[in-house]
Amino acid sequence: MPEFRMPSSFFVILLLSCAPTYGLSIPWMLPTWADIVTGIGTIAQAVAWFIFFYQIIRLKAIRHISDSFGRMLVILIGLAVFVKITLQLISLFPLISQMAFGHRPIVIAYLHLILLGIISMYLISHLYITGNLKISPYLNISIITLLASVILNEVVLITQGISSLVYILVPWTNLALLVASSGILLSIISIFISQFSPTGRQKKIERVYGTQPFIKVKLPEHQLENKNNI
């Protein structure tokens, strides 16, 4: 069973860059030297994620996920992380940073990108890929609805932010946000309900990952014996 490992440099750089990048959240409070430290930390964090994506591509780790739906989720999360890092690098420019933090929809869109687009979707995709969710068409539809609602939420918030920058009023944005928020809430409830569906099935790790698992799973000896007998 092959094992997927990240080089220790990824974790070291990412850990060391966490504290300095906090300065991105309070740029108006920082002296010049702190701005420099924040910039170095932001670039270091981008380097860490470059190492991560390089390893993913080099080892063709995505191909080890044999389930196409799970593979799609992982790719979308990777794109969300890429967008986050790009936005962090762009925000190093003082003019852009001041414009962004001066408009609440842009700040909210960035926070939702992290909390909904990356963290929440990662947790759902991890449970899906590792076989800890009962798989059913109802679950897939619920996850797709959640994805669509999150994307709609991001698009509307960015539209609100840009329209306020250029002083253009875009109608129906508040209604669109209500629809997106309702979609997120209802899809999360649907995902929860789908786990009680009698038609759902629990996927096995072998079926999800195929012969080459994305993550090495260490099982107790008695479970390994049972697995070999299947």
Secondary structure, 3 states (H helix, E strand, C coil): CCCCCCCHHHHHHHHHHHCHHHHHHCHHHCCHHHHHHHHHHHHHHHHHHHHHHHHHHHCCHHHHCCCHHHHHHHHHHHHHHHHHHHHHHHCCCHHHHHHHHCCHHHHHHHHHHHHHHHHHHHHHHHHHHCCCCEECHHHHHHHHHHHHHHHHHHHHHHHHHHHHHCCCCCCCHHHHHHHHHHHHHHHHHHHHHHCCCCCCEECCHHHHHCCCCCCCCCCCHHHHHHHHHC
